[in-house]
Amino acid sequence: METVQTAKLRANLPSAAAPTFESVWALVKEVAKNQKETDRLIEENSKSINALTKQMGGLHNSFGEMAEHLVAPGIVERFNNLGYHFDGIADRGFTILDEKGNLKTEIDILLENGDYILVVEVKADVREKDIEHHVKRLEILRKHRSKHNDPRKIRGAIAGAVFYPNIKEKALANGFYVLEQSGYTMKMDIPEGFKPKEW
């Protein structure tokens, strides 16, 4: 089946005679014109895709900020009810830098007292990789605190607006407390026999 473009190109060629310079030149000009239009459409689509990607990134950050605002207000009380009695909180983030000032890790919420440090990772939609990253984050914090002769025990928690059952099980199996969104607040169910891991 012949396309419209092929038909146009064929119309510029004499049917029985060999192509002339003028007919070939007309064909080259038509191809160049079509290429410019294709380039313009690609550029337009690229700009649209970049704008959408930026909007999606902003939306993801908004969900993360929303989750942090749900978690932080009552988090000290929740853990103090478990007997921790935290007296320090960094609920706007905590960073660990290397010797050259480069970022090693970031912590969303850090609670502390004389015996424990509890690190809370906040995600809108918790994934398996988030659990793995949180384990690494706590290992980095342990090395950092040991370097500063801080013997306090470090424990972890993951808070999320969306927690699939298999992901929740994996977080608990890794020794993390789990906080889940429930309406306008966060709930923390601790299964029988749960033992928080210490770093």
Backbone as CSV, one residue per row, in Angstrom:
resi,resn,N_x,N_y,N_z,CA_x,CA_y,CA_z,C_x,C_y,C_z
1,MET,0.849,-1.181,0.000,0.000,0.000,0.000,0.892,1.241,0.000
2,GLU,0.593,2.182,-0.857,1.407,3.372,-1.025,0.981,4.446,-0.038
3,THR,1.963,5.087,0.620,1.647,6.155,1.569,1.424,7.451,0.811
4,VAL,0.860,8.421,1.511,0.595,9.730,0.910,1.912,10.387,0.507
5,GLN,2.929,10.267,1.365,4.219,10.878,1.063,4.842,10.243,-0.178
6,THR,4.769,8.917,-0.299,5.315,8.238,-1.470,4.562,8.663,-2.726
7,ALA,3.258,8.790,-2.606,2.451,9.215,-3.750,2.838,10.625,-4.190
8,LYS,3.083,11.543,-3.228,3.495,12.902,-3.565,4.834,12.889,-4.292
9,LEU,5.747,12.080,-3.757,7.072,12.014,-4.369,6.973,11.441,-5.783
10,ARG,6.134,10.422,-5.956,5.976,9.803,-7.267,5.354,10.801,-8.260
11,ALA,4.483,11.677,-7.764,3.822,12.648,-8.632,4.824,13.638,-9.219
12,ASN,5.927,13.874,-8.522,6.937,14.797,-9.017,7.845,14.176,-10.077
13,LEU,7.758,12.882,-10.252,8.595,12.206,-11.244,7.788,11.937,-12.519
14,PRO,8.406,12.141,-13.646,7.708,11.776,-14.875,7.500,10.268,-14.888
15,SER,6.358,9.829,-15.390,5.996,8.410,-15.305,6.856,7.514,-16.181
16,ALA,7.152,7.882,-17.391,7.868,6.974,-18.283,9.326,7.365,-18.440
17,ALA,9.624,8.628,-18.265,10.968,9.102,-18.554,11.863,8.980,-17.327
18,ALA,13.153,9.047,-17.547,14.130,9.031,-16.462,13.984,10.324,-15.673
19,PRO,14.323,10.294,-14.391,14.179,11.510,-13.585,15.083,12.617,-14.111
20,THR,14.560,13.817,-14.006,15.336,14.983,-14.421,15.952,15.638,-13.187
21,PHE,16.876,16.555,-13.445,17.479,17.272,-12.330,16.415,18.004,-11.523
22,GLU,15.473,18.630,-12.215,14.423,19.399,-11.547,13.540,18.495,-10.683
23,SER,13.199,17.296,-11.191,12.326,16.403,-10.410,13.070,15.850,-9.181
24,VAL,14.365,15.543,-9.329,15.153,15.054,-8.194,15.325,16.187,-7.172
25,TRP,15.587,17.397,-7.656,15.748,18.540,-6.753,14.458,18.809,-5.983
26,ALA,13.331,18.703,-6.647,12.034,18.882,-5.984,11.842,17.812,-4.894
27,LEU,12.269,16.592,-5.199,12.178,15.487,-4.246,13.077,15.752,-3.026
28,VAL,14.305,16.223,-3.237,15.225,16.530,-2.140,14.650,17.643,-1.263
29,LYS,14.067,18.672,-1.882,13.473,19.772,-1.125,12.296,19.275,-0.278
30,GLU,11.492,18.389,-0.827,10.343,17.829,-0.098,10.817,17.004,1.099
31,VAL,11.869,16.185,0.921,12.421,15.385,2.018,12.982,16.313,3.102
32,ALA,13.693,17.366,2.720,14.259,18.315,3.684,13.147,18.998,4.484
33,LYS,12.075,19.372,3.802,10.936,20.014,4.469,10.311,19.053,5.479
34,ASN,10.132,17.798,5.092,9.556,16.792,5.986,10.477,16.535,7.183
35,GLN,11.791,16.541,6.947,12.745,16.321,8.040,12.679,17.458,9.052
36,LYS,12.550,18.700,8.573,12.433,19.838,9.483,11.184,19.720,10.347
37,GLU,10.086,19.309,9.751,8.831,19.127,10.496,8.988,18.015,11.538
38,THR,9.644,16.922,11.164,9.891,15.815,12.095,10.765,16.288,13.257
39,ASP,11.816,17.050,12.970,12.692,17.587,14.017,11.915,18.493,14.965
40,ARG,11.039,19.324,14.408,10.231,20.232,15.231,9.319,19.441,16.165
41,LEU,8.686,18.386,15.651,7.800,17.555,16.473,8.569,16.820,17.569
42,ILE,9.763,16.339,17.248,10.592,15.660,18.253,10.966,16.638,19.357
43,GLU,11.364,17.850,18.988,11.720,18.878,19.975,10.523,19.223,20.859
44,GLU,9.365,19.370,20.262,8.141,19.690,20.999,7.797,18.564,21.989
45,ASN,7.877,17.315,21.536,7.594,16.167,22.403,8.612,16.073,23.537
46,SER,9.862,16.352,23.240,10.912,16.309,24.249,10.644,17.327,25.354
47,LYS,10.234,18.536,24.992,9.907,19.563,25.976,8.723,19.130,26.835
48,SER,7.720,18.533,26.215,6.546,18.062,26.963,6.928,16.960,27.940
49,ILE,7.768,16.033,27.510,8.202,14.930,28.378,9.019,15.473,29.547
50,ASN,9.919,16.424,29.285,10.722,17.011,30.361,9.851,17.734,31.385
51,ALA,8.847,18.465,30.906,7.943,19.179,31.818,7.154,18.196,32.676
52,LEU,6.674,17.119,32.065,5.922,16.103,32.804,6.802,15.407,33.838
53,THR,8.033,15.098,33.470,8.969,14.462,34.401,9.212,15.355,35.605
54,LYS,9.383,16.651,35.360,9.607,17.597,36.453,8.388,17.662,37.373
55,GLN,7.184,17.675,36.780,5.965,17.703,37.582,5.831,16.447,38.427
56,MET,6.156,15.292,37.855,6.052,14.032,38.590,7.043,14.007,39.752
57,GLY,8.246,14.515,39.539,9.234,14.587,40.620,8.745,15.474,41.744
58,GLY,8.155,16.591,41.406,7.596,17.486,42.415,6.452,16.849,43.169
59,LEU,5.630,16.092,42.450,4.515,15.394,43.084,5.037,14.358,44.067
60,HIS,6.083,13.618,43.683,6.666,12.612,44.573,7.214,13.283,45.831
61,ASN,7.914,14.423,45.673,8.429,15.149,46.831,7.302,15.623,47.730
62,SER,6.186,16.063,47.134,5.044,16.512,47.925,4.485,15.377,48.763
63,PHE,4.391,14.173,48.181,3.919,13.027,48.951,4.865,12.743,50.106
64,GLY,6.163,12.835,49.869,7.144,12.597,50.925,7.012,13.617,52.042
65,GLU,6.859,14.891,51.683,6.684,15.929,52.688,5.392,15.729,53.462
66,MET,4.317,15.331,52.754,3.048,15.082,53.414,3.200,13.957,54.436
67,ALA,3.891,12.899,54.047,4.087,11.774,54.952,4.895,12.203,56.176
68,GLU,5.945,13.034,55.976,6.739,13.506,57.114,5.892,14.335,58.068
69,HIS,4.969,15.154,57.535,4.098,15.964,58.393,3.108,15.091,59.159
70,LEU,2.747,13.940,58.599,1.869,13.013,59.314,2.622,12.260,60.394
71,VAL,3.892,11.974,60.150,4.675,11.144,61.056,5.226,11.940,62.227
72,ALA,5.880,13.050,61.961,6.647,13.767,62.983,5.841,14.210,64.203
73,PRO,4.632,14.765,64.050,3.967,15.328,65.225,3.788,14.373,66.416
74,GLY,3.429,13.131,66.192,3.172,12.247,67.320,4.205,11.160,67.533
75,ILE,5.329,11.267,66.830,6.264,10.139,66.844,6.964,9.968,68.187
76,VAL,7.331,11.043,68.845,8.004,10.931,70.135,7.073,10.250,71.140
77,GLU,5.840,10.683,71.169,4.869,10.094,72.101,4.665,8.603,71.829
78,ARG,4.576,8.231,70.543,4.392,6.805,70.205,5.526,5.939,70.756
79,PHE,6.748,6.386,70.542,7.889,5.596,71.009,8.099,5.731,72.521
80,ASN,7.766,6.871,73.087,7.867,7.001,74.541,6.874,6.075,75.236
81,ASN,5.734,5.825,74.595,4.765,4.869,75.139,5.328,3.449,75.164
82,LEU,6.363,3.203,74.361,7.024,1.891,74.358,8.169,1.847,75.373
83,GLY,8.390,2.965,76.092,9.417,2.991,77.121,10.726,3.641,76.725
84,TYR,10.798,4.277,75.578,12.058,4.886,75.135,12.388,6.202,75.846
85,HIS,11.403,7.054,76.057,11.590,8.358,76.689,12.616,9.217,75.943
86,PHE,12.371,9.405,74.652,13.246,10.244,73.834,13.127,11.695,74.264
87,ASP,14.255,12.374,74.339,14.251,13.786,74.715,14.862,14.676,73.639
88,GLY,15.252,14.079,72.514,15.791,14.849,71.398,15.186,14.368,70.098
89,ILE,14.864,15.314,69.219,14.291,14.954,67.913,14.829,15.896,66.838
90,ALA,15.243,15.311,65.741,15.595,16.070,64.536,14.574,15.637,63.496
91,ASP,13.481,16.398,63.389,12.388,15.990,62.509,12.398,16.699,61.162
92,ARG,13.426,17.465,60.910,13.541,18.138,59.613,14.752,17.640,58.842
93,GLY,15.215,16.474,59.236,16.333,15.868,58.532,17.641,15.986,59.287
94,PHE,18.493,15.032,59.022,19.807,14.952,59.649,20.738,14.374,58.599
95,THR,21.886,14.982,58.405,22.804,14.496,57.381,24.127,14.066,57.995
96,ILE,24.753,13.092,57.330,26.082,12.637,57.715,26.986,12.871,56.516
97,LEU,28.099,13.570,56.785,29.053,13.903,55.732,30.348,13.132,55.943
98,ASP,31.079,12.922,54.849,32.399,12.300,54.984,33.429,13.386,55.323
99,GLU,34.707,12.994,55.393,35.774,13.921,55.774,35.909,15.099,54.817
100,LYS,35.507,14.902,53.557,35.633,15.964,52.554,34.371,16.812,52.435
101,GLY,33.382,16.522,53.270,32.139,17.302,53.228,31.107,16.772,52.256
102,ASN,31.362,15.591,51.687,30.392,14.987,50.761,29.328,14.234,51.545
103,LEU,28.112,14.265,51.027,26.985,13.600,51.675,27.163,12.088,51.666
104,LYS,27.080,11.473,52.855,27.131,10.007,52.961,25.717,9.443,53.059
105,THR,24.875,10.097,53.878,23.490,9.659,53.991,22.642,10.767,54.598
106,GLU,21.342,10.659,54.379,20.376,11.588,54.950,19.377,10.796,55.774
107,ILE,18.942,11.398,56.865,17.977,10.776,57.766,16.765,11.702,57.840
108,ASP,15.568,11.119,57.665,14.353,11.941,57.698,14.043,12.426,59.110
109,ILE,13.969,11.484,60.054,13.658,11.826,61.446,14.607,11.037,62.345
110,LEU,15.221,11.719,63.308,16.130,11.073,64.251,15.658,11.396,65.663
111,LEU,15.426,10.358,66.458,15.039,10.502,67.862,16.193,9.995,68.707
112,GLU,16.425,10.625,69.870,17.529,10.146,70.695,17.284,10.406,72.178
113,ASN,17.932,9.563,72.977,18.006,9.740,74.421,19.381,9.247,74.851
114,GLY,19.602,9.026,76.125,20.920,8.619,76.596,21.316,7.204,76.222
115,ASP,20.336,6.363,75.857,20.613,4.956,75.551,20.414,4.576,74.082
116,TYR,19.490,5.260,73.412,19.100,4.853,72.065,19.078,6.018,71.083
117,ILE,19.277,5.657,69.827,19.023,6.540,68.690,18.052,5.763,67.809
118,LEU,16.965,6.395,67.423,15.999,5.740,66.537,15.898,6.560,65.257
119,VAL,16.093,5.900,64.128,16.103,6.561,62.827,14.859,6.154,62.057
120,VAL,14.071,7.145,61.649,12.826,6.890,60.932,12.970,7.350,59.486
121,GLU,12.749,6.415,58.561,12.716,6.728,57.129,11.251,6.892,56.746
122,VAL,10.931,7.988,56.058,9.556,8.288,55.683,9.425,8.203,54.165
123,LYS,8.486,7.388,53.707,8.228,7.224,52.277,6.728,7.292,52.018
124,ALA,6.373,7.821,50.871,4.968,7.810,50.487,4.545,6.387,50.138
125,ASP,5.376,5.704,49.365,5.080,4.349,48.893,6.326,3.506,49.151
126,VAL,6.307,2.724,50.205,7.490,1.978,50.621,7.735,0.805,49.678
127,ARG,8.970,0.682,49.216,9.389,-0.399,48.316,10.498,-1.203,48.974
128,GLU,10.788,-2.366,48.410,11.831,-3.234,48.954,13.183,-2.524,48.993
129,LYS,13.494,-1.772,47.948,14.781,-1.056,47.896,14.893,-0.024,49.019
130,ASP,13.747,0.522,49.473,13.771,1.488,50.577,14.228,0.817,51.871
131,ILE,13.810,-0.429,52.062,14.228,-1.186,53.250,15.732,-1.445,53.179
132,GLU,16.213,-1.867,52.011,17.642,-2.128,51.832,18.468,-0.861,52.061
133,HIS,17.983,0.271,51.548,18.699,1.540,51.736,18.706,1.940,53.211
134,HIS,17.618,1.636,53.912,17.554,2.013,55.329,18.547,1.179,56.160
135,VAL,18.707,-0.088,55.805,19.714,-0.918,56.479,21.097,-0.287,56.285
136,LYS,21.422,0.091,55.051,22.720,0.724,54.768,22.871,2.044,55.518
137,ARG,21.783,2.806,55.577,21.799,4.095,56.279,22.159,3.889,57.754
138,LEU,21.566,2.869,58.368,21.847,2.611,59.781,23.269,2.097,59.984
139,GLU,23.782,1.349,59.032,25.183,0.914,59.099,26.119,2.119,59.033
140,ILE,25.804,3.076,58.155,26.611,4.304,58.044,26.543,5.093,59.348
141,LEU,25.340,5.215,59.918,25.181,5.944,61.170,25.955,5.257,62.298
142,ARG,25.925,3.916,62.333,26.649,3.187,63.372,28.148,3.483,63.292
143,LYS,28.715,3.431,62.072,30.141,3.729,61.898,30.447,5.162,62.313
144,HIS,29.570,6.077,61.927,29.747,7.496,62.254,29.735,7.702,63.768
145,ARG,28.769,7.122,64.438,28.654,7.290,65.893,29.792,6.579,66.627
146,SER,30.198,5.410,66.144,31.318,4.688,66.772,32.609,5.496,66.662
147,LYS,32.769,6.154,65.514,33.954,7.001,65.290,34.009,8.139,66.309
148,HIS,32.837,8.554,66.786,32.745,9.637,67.773,32.527,9.093,69.190
149,ASN,32.872,7.798,69.372,32.751,7.142,70.682,31.344,7.224,71.273
150,ASP,30.359,7.077,70.426,28.959,7.092,70.871,28.472,5.638,70.917
151,PRO,28.334,5.062,72.113,27.969,3.650,72.222,26.464,3.370,72.188
152,ARG,25.657,4.408,72.024,24.219,4.192,72.082,23.759,3.185,71.033
153,LYS,22.733,2.437,71.385,22.147,1.459,70.469,21.317,2.204,69.434
154,ILE,21.409,1.753,68.186,20.666,2.380,67.097,19.598,1.413,66.615
155,ARG,18.384,1.918,66.500,17.261,1.143,65.975,16.610,1.923,64.842
156,GLY,15.790,1.214,64.064,15.186,1.860,62.906,13.684,1.664,62.816
157,ALA,13.073,2.548,62.044,11.635,2.472,61.749,11.428,2.975,60.329
158,ILE,10.379,2.454,59.702,9.990,2.943,58.382,8.519,3.336,58.461
159,ALA,8.236,4.547,58.000,6.863,5.049,57.973,6.447,5.238,56.524
160,GLY,5.219,4.848,56.207,4.763,4.988,54.835,3.270,5.197,54.720
161,ALA,2.892,5.934,53.687,1.474,6.117,53.392,0.911,4.849,52.754
162,VAL,1.732,4.167,51.948,1.320,2.914,51.304,2.334,1.845,51.698
163,PHE,1.824,0.775,52.292,2.658,-0.337,52.746,2.010,-1.628,52.292
164,TYR,2.552,-2.276,51.272,2.003,-3.559,50.843,2.369,-4.622,51.863
165,PRO,1.516,-5.627,52.074,1.763,-6.631,53.125,3.140,-7.294,53.048
166,ASN,3.601,-7.668,51.850,4.909,-8.323,51.744,6.045,-7.372,52.099
167,ILE,5.878,-6.087,51.812,6.896,-5.087,52.149,6.894,-4.852,53.668
168,LYS,5.718,-4.806,54.251,5.619,-4.646,55.704,6.302,-5.827,56.403
169,GLU,6.060,-7.035,55.929,6.690,-8.228,56.508,8.212,-8.154,56.402
170,LYS,8.702,-7.688,55.252,10.160,-7.579,55.065,10.748,-6.542,56.016
171,ALA,10.057,-5.420,56.193,10.536,-4.383,57.116,10.599,-4.932,58.541
172,LEU,9.566,-5.643,58.950,9.551,-6.235,60.294,10.642,-7.294,60.429
173,ALA,10.834,-8.108,59.385,11.867,-9.154,59.410,13.267,-8.548,59.532
174,ASN,13.449,-7.324,59.030,14.731,-6.626,59.144,14.865,-5.901,60.485
175,GLY,13.868,-6.062,61.350,13.936,-5.468,62.682,13.518,-4.020,62.761
176,PHE,12.751,-3.538,61.777,12.283,-2.158,61.784,10.876,-2.067,62.360
177,TYR,10.639,-1.031,63.160,9.269,-0.689,63.513,8.597,-0.198,62.231
178,VAL,7.282,-0.429,62.121,6.542,-0.018,60.935,5.412,0.917,61.351
179,LEU,5.394,2.101,60.737,4.308,3.057,60.961,3.558,3.208,59.647
180,GLU,2.238,3.009,59.696,1.407,3.083,58.492,0.396,4.206,58.615
181,GLN,0.113,4.836,57.486,-0.899,5.882,57.485,-2.256,5.267,57.767
182,SER,-3.003,5.949,58.631,-4.365,5.541,58.959,-5.179,6.819,59.098
183,GLY,-5.868,7.183,58.035,-6.595,8.448,58.033,-5.617,9.604,58.053
184,TYR,-5.775,10.480,59.055,-4.908,11.662,59.146,-3.750,11.467,60.112
185,THR,-3.497,10.245,60.505,-2.425,9.973,61.454,-1.693,8.701,61.044
186,MET,-0.736,8.314,61.865,0.023,7.093,61.606,-0.250,6.101,62.728
187,LYS,-0.354,4.824,62.373,-0.536,3.788,63.396,0.697,2.885,63.393
188,MET,0.961,2.324,64.560,2.106,1.429,64.685,1.613,0.165,65.377
189,ASP,1.515,-0.921,64.617,1.152,-2.218,65.177,2.423,-3.037,65.320
190,ILE,2.667,-3.520,66.518,3.857,-4.322,66.755,3.413,-5.770,66.946
191,PRO,3.800,-6.650,66.003,3.361,-8.043,66.127,3.999,-8.741,67.329
192,GLU,3.295,-9.713,67.835,3.802,-10.478,68.967,5.125,-11.134,68.581
193,GLY,6.092,-11.050,69.468,7.401,-11.649,69.220,8.357,-10.779,68.427
194,PHE,7.925,-9.567,68.045,8.797,-8.672,67.269,9.973,-8.226,68.122
195,LYS,11.175,-8.310,67.557,12.394,-7.861,68.224,13.073,-6.817,67.320
196,PRO,13.141,-5.572,67.776,13.834,-4.562,66.944,15.322,-4.887,66.858
197,LYS,15.877,-4.723,65.678,17.311,-4.968,65.460,18.099,-3.769,65.973
198,GLU,19.272,-4.058,66.464,20.148,-2.992,66.954,21.415,-2.942,66.114
199,TRP,21.824,-1.722,65.809,23.073,-1.508,65.081,24.072,-0.887,66.017
